[in-house]
Amino acid sequence: MRSMGFELAGAGVVVTGGGNGIGAAMARRFAAAGARVVVADLDADAAAAVAGDVQGIAVGGDAASEAGVQRLITTAVGALGSIDLFCANAGVAPPGGAEAPEEEWARAWDVNVMAHVRAAALLVPAWLERGRGRFLATVSAAGLLTMLGSAPYSVTKHGALAFAEWLSATYGHRGITVQALCPQGVRTNMLAEAGPGAQFLMGATALDPDEVAGIVVEALADDRFLILPHPEVADFYQARAADTGRWIQSMNKLQRKVETL
Ligand SMILES: NC(=O)c1ccc[n+]([C@@H]2O[C@H](COP(=O)([O-])OP(=O)(O)OC[C@H]3O[C@@H](n4cnc5c(N)ncnc54)[C@H](O)[C@@H]3O)[C@@H](O)[C@H]2O)c1
């Protein structure tokens, strides 16, 4: 059965990367709506601070490695009974192109893609048995379009979106709902650390994390696959599909502008 909306009140929720930014804002909004929240973050102090604010449970440590995901899900199931909503939100955005160090590419794959795959591997069997479960992937508009200045980010966010699409297409009729959150700029540490090119491209339209979390709460109620806090992203996505060559040329024009900054 396809699900119809999500009841946050009483739900067991996990948010990775919940110590800061979008994840922290989602944890706060979810808890305010009555959810019981596990806040996972590599930064254990940040996870503990947010968990303290929302009367949730903090899980410090890596939420991307196989062992880290296993530990997180075991702890969360122990604390919550069952996981009704898993938010694969932790992400990294290393700068650079093909020349970016191998370790940075590997970390981007691990955190932005494989963390989602590893979590789904552990969650899906229990969700199929119950006939219900929800996976919310924080992707990015970069997963639908591209992100100038970071090839590892663009490539791995496309991977995250591809995995979310596959999961939804495969299990949609068996009670698993998948949603992909694809914002452009959001005022978090990630954007602040992204350099002048990112500020030029995204600064003017950047949203506050709490606004994004509010849109996520709305989207949980209607099950939409793509959650687009910047609605213009839908137009860019269509333009890319309709004439990909022309869209790439327009991105290259922006690249040339960024190079003059
Ligand atoms: N800020 C933006 O402009 C923007 C736009 C689109 C998408 N996103 C995505 O939103 C998500 C959240 O990013 P944010 O902007 O809130 O950034 P942020 O830097 O404020 O928060 C990211 C959090 O993830 C944690 N983290 C990183 N690797 C981890 C790991 N292996 N295990 C556990 N925690 C880990 C960090 O410690 C940090 O607390 C990311 O997936 C990012 O790609 C951000």
The ligand as a Gaussian input file, in Angstrom:
#p B3LYP/6-31G(d) Opt

LIG

0 1
 N       23.943000      24.449000       2.915000
 C       23.585000      24.329000       1.671000
 O       23.645000      25.320000       0.911000
 C       23.044000      23.017000       1.159000
 C       22.351000      23.029000      -0.056000
 C       21.856000      21.827000      -0.550000
 C       22.042000      20.648000       0.152000
 N       22.744000      20.670000       1.321000
 C       22.932000      19.389000       2.012000
 O       22.339000      19.461000       3.287000
 C       22.946000      18.494000       4.143000
 C       23.271000      19.157000       5.458000
 O       24.243000      20.144000       5.245000
 P       24.265000      21.550000       6.009000
 O       24.227000      22.599000       4.994000
 O       23.274000      21.535000       7.107000
 O       25.771000      21.523000       6.515000
 P       26.420000      21.585000       7.969000
 O       27.882000      21.566000       7.704000
 O       25.823000      22.699000       8.757000
 O       25.946000      20.222000       8.657000
 C       26.391000      18.981000       8.201000
 C       26.548000      18.089000       9.414000
 O       26.877000      16.780000       8.964000
 C       27.836000      16.248000       9.853000
 N       28.562000      15.149000       9.212000
 C       29.439000      15.196000       8.173000
 N       29.901000      13.972000       7.903000
 C       29.311000      13.121000       8.767000
 C       29.385000      11.730000       8.988000
 N       30.189000      10.950000       8.261000
 N       28.617000      11.198000       9.968000
 C       27.818000      11.967000      10.740000
 N       27.711000      13.294000      10.583000
 C       28.451000      13.859000       9.608000
 C       28.733000      17.422000      10.207000
 O       29.456000      17.196000      11.395000
 C       27.701000      18.542000      10.334000
 O       27.222000      18.670000      11.659000
 C       24.155000      17.958000       3.386000
 O       23.843000      16.703000       2.824000
 C       24.361000      18.992000       2.289000
 O       25.005000      18.468000       1.176000
 C       23.241000      21.833000       1.836000

